[in-house]
Amino acid sequence: RDAVFEIGMNHTGEIRPLTRMVRPQVALVTQIAPAHIEYFPDGLAGIADAKAEIFEGLEPGGHAVINRDAPQAERLVARAQALGARVLTFGRHADATVRLLDLSLHATCSAVTAKVGRETLDYCLSLPGEHMAMNSLGVLAAVQAAGADVVKAAQAMAGLRGLKGRGQRLRLALAGGGVELIDDSYNANPVSMAAAFAVLGQAKPGPGGRRIAVLGDMLELGAERDQLHAGLAAPLLAAGVDLLFACGPGMAALFQALPAAKRAQHTADSAQLAPRLLAALRPGDVVLVKGSLGSRMARVIEALTQPPAAAVPA
């Protein structure tokens, strides 16, 4: 039977034994970002090398699918080719095997036009955000590598739903109206934070509602922790976020980097933050919850979706 495996790491050498257990026919690298950078003195180059370990387990004749727009893309391609992999790429880059031609972003979906080989495909992606659109290109490249039907795969994009902790949308019932909740609580790094802010910026609050970001620390950033957290201020403001509720020592740097009118609450941890957020919500709000797994932002989701609040898929 066919199977899809997610393989992750936060240190060099962790992917190598896993990929040799899985023995993939197709190995996909979606992005290179400063996640877990505390453990990589070589920065993004070290992260790219660690992710490239996934190609070491490829079956003979297997395919490597690589984001051509990602930092260190050429490094990944060279490593995959050195291991004998057949390389497919995706992205905006003119040389990408699956190339983005046009993208129209909306509050709850995206319209995508992509070139796959000689064929041009137009499809609707039911998961909003440019990062999701780019991921969809990687999916199409993987489908092509597997010898499956790329057209059917593109058509299926219209029926996708966000996963718990990874973009799932819920509707909370409050007295006098509802609140839209974007549950992206599973994990975070500077690149994925900015992508999530952009999705929040596309969302349309109801009458009297606000865009609210509820953020926990991005972990394993080492000496760059405060700088990387404070650097989130620019994309957060660009997305038109009205209020920040935050927790953790790293997020204190972001909290202080924002104008006073944007600073709602900062607490030591998510357990303290949850009741303060719940008390502040009002009908029409759109709320994004995000942070590294160790920040335990899922506790905020649990607090919002337990009685007396009620949540249903949006």
N, C-alpha and C positions, 0 to 999 in steps of 0.2 A: 504494500500500500504506500501511497505518497504521504509525506509528512513535511511539516514546516517547523523548524526549530529556531528559537531565538537564543543567541549566544552572546553573553556580555562579559565585561571584565572591568576591573579597576587597577590591575597591575599587569606588567609584562609577564608573559608566560601562562596566563590563565586560559586563554582561548585555545592554545595549542593542544592540550590533551582532550578538550571537549570536541574540537572539530575532527580529531582522529577517531573519536567514538562515533560521531554522527556520520562521517564519510559523505558529505553532501555532493550532489551532482551540480548544484548551483549555490554559490555563496555570494550574498549581497551585503555590501557596505553602504549604509544610507548616508552617513555624514561623519566628518571629523570635527569635533568641537572640544573646547577646553573643559571637559568633564573629567573628574578625578585627577586634575593636573598636578595636584600635590605629590603624586607618586611618579611623575614623569619629568625628570630634570631637563630632558630634551624638548619639552613642550609638545606642540602639535606633531612634530616629526616622530617623537616617541610614541604618541597615541596612535598615529598612523601605522607604525611598525607593529604595535601590539595588535591592532585590528587586522593587519595583513596576515597574521598567524592563521586566520580562518581559511586561507587559501592552501595551507599546508595539508589539510585533510581532504581536499577535493579528490574525487574519484578520477582516474585517468580519463582525459577528454572532457573534464568538467569545465564549467563556466564560472568566471568571476564577473559580477555585476557591480559597477563602481560609479558613484556620483562624480561626474566629470567636473562639476562646479565646486566641489569640496576642496578646502585647503589640503595640500599634499596628495591631490588626485594622481599626479604623474608618478609620485613615489609608489602609490598603491598599484597602479597599472604596471609599472616596471617589476614590482615584486611578483604580481600574479603571472606575468609573462615569463619571468625567470623560473617559475614553478611549473610551467607548461600549460597554464590555464588558457582557455579561450575567453577573451575579454569583451564584454559589452559595457557600454557606458550610457548614462542618462543625464539630462540636465538641459540648460540653455545653451551650452557650448555648441559651436557650429559643427564640431566633430562628433557629437554625442550620437550613439546608435539610436537611442530614443530621445528625440529632441523636442523640447517645449517650443511651440510656435506662438501660442497665444494663451493668455490666462485672464479670466474675468472672475474676480473675487466677490462673493456675496456673503450675507450674514450667516447663512446656514448651508451653503454649498459653493461650488466653483464650477465654471465652464472651462474646459480644457481642450486645446487643440494641440496634437502632438504628431510628429513625424516618426513613424516606425519603419525603418527601412525605406521602401519606396511608397509606403501607404501613409495617408494622412487620416488621422482619427479625431473626430469630435465626440466628446463625452462629458457627461455630468458627474461630478464627484460630490457625494452627499456629505463629505467631511470638509468643513471650511478651513481656509488657511493656505497660504502659499506653500508652507512646509509639507502639508498633506498632498498638495498637488505634485510636488517634487517626488514625494514618496510613491505616488501613484505611477509616475514614470518608471521608477525602479521596479515596481511590481510588473509593469508591462514588459520591461527588459527581462525579468526573471521568467515570465511566462513564455516569452519568445525563446529564451535559452532552453527551457524545458520542452520545447516543441509543442506547446499547447496553443489554443486558439486565442490570439491576442485581441481580436475583435470582440469575442464573447467576454473576455476579461474586462475590456473597457466598458462594455455595456453594464456589467455587474457593479461597476463603481457607483452607480446611482442608488444602489440599495444598501450601501454600507452604513453601519451605525458605530458611533464612538464607543470604545470599551471603557469599563470602569477604571477610573484613575488615569485614563489616557484620552480624554476629550469627550467623555460621555456627557450628554446634556439632560438635565432633569428640570422639572417644573415644581417649584415649592408653592404650596398653598398658604397664603397669609390672609388674615382678616382684611377685607377690602381689595384683594387682588392677589397676584402671583409674582414670584421671583424666578428668574431663569438662572440655573446653576450650571457652570461648566466645570466638571470634575476632571482636572488634569493633575491630580495630587500624587501620582505614582513616583515621579522623579523630575529632576530639573538640572539644567546647566545654563550658562549665559545665552547660548543660541536658542535653546528651546523656550526659555523665558521670553525672549523677544518675539518669537513666533507666536506664543500664547497671547502676549499683549496685543499683537496685530489681530488675532481672532476676536479678542474682547473689543477691540476698536471697531471691528466690523459689525458687532452685535448692536441691536437697536433697543435701548431701554423703553419701557412703557411710559405713559404720562407721569411726570414727577419722579421717574426712576433715574438711577445713576449707574455708571460703570464702576464696579468695585473689584480691586485686586486684593486677594487674600494670600499672602506669600510667606513661605517658610524658607529657612536657609538653604542655599546651595552648598553642599558639603564637599569636602576633599579638594579644596582649592588652594590650600597652603598659604604662603605669604601673600598671595594675590587676593585673598578672600574679600577684604574690605573694598579694594579697588574694583573688583568685578561686581560686587553687589551695588556699590554706588553708581557704577556704569549703567545699571538698568534704568536709571532715572530718565535718560533720553528716550529710549523706546517706549517707556511707560507713559511719558507725557505726550509723545507723538501719537499714541493710540487714543488719546482723549480720556484717559482714566481719571475718574473724579475723586476717588478715595483709595487709600492704601491701609489695609489692616495687615500687620506683619508680626512675625515672631522670630526670635533667635538673635544671636550676637552679630551675625553677618548682615541680616536684614536691618539692623540698627543703622548701618552705614547708608543704606538706601533711604531709610526713613528720614534721616537728617539731610539727605541730598535733595529732598523734594520741598516745594513751597509749603508753608505751614497749612494752607487751606486744603492740601491733599493728604495731610497726615491725620488719619483717624485714630488708630491705636497701634502701639507696639508693646508686646509682652515677651516674657522669657521663653514661653513655649506655646504649642498649639492648644494644649488643654486650657490655658488661661485665656487664649484668644477667642476660642469658639463661643462662649456665652456673650462676650462683648459684641461680637459680630451679629449674633442672632438678635440681640436687643436693638441693634441699630438698623436692621433691614426694614425696608418699606416696599409696598407694592410698586412694580415696575422696574426694580433693580435687576441688573445683570451682574452675576458674581462669578469670578474666576478664582479657583483654589489651586495653588501649585507650590511645590517645594520638593527638595530631595526626599527620598524615602525615609531616611533617618530623621527628618524633621517631623514626621508623623502628621502630615496634613490631612491624612485620611480621618483623623479624629474630628476635624472640622466638618468634613462631609457627613460623618455619622451624626454629629450634633444637629446639623441642619436637616437631616432626612429622618430623624427619629420623631415620634410624637412629642409635642403637639404639632410639630411641622409635618407635612405630608409631601412626599415626592413621587412623581410619575415621570416616565420618559417624555422628553420634550418633543 
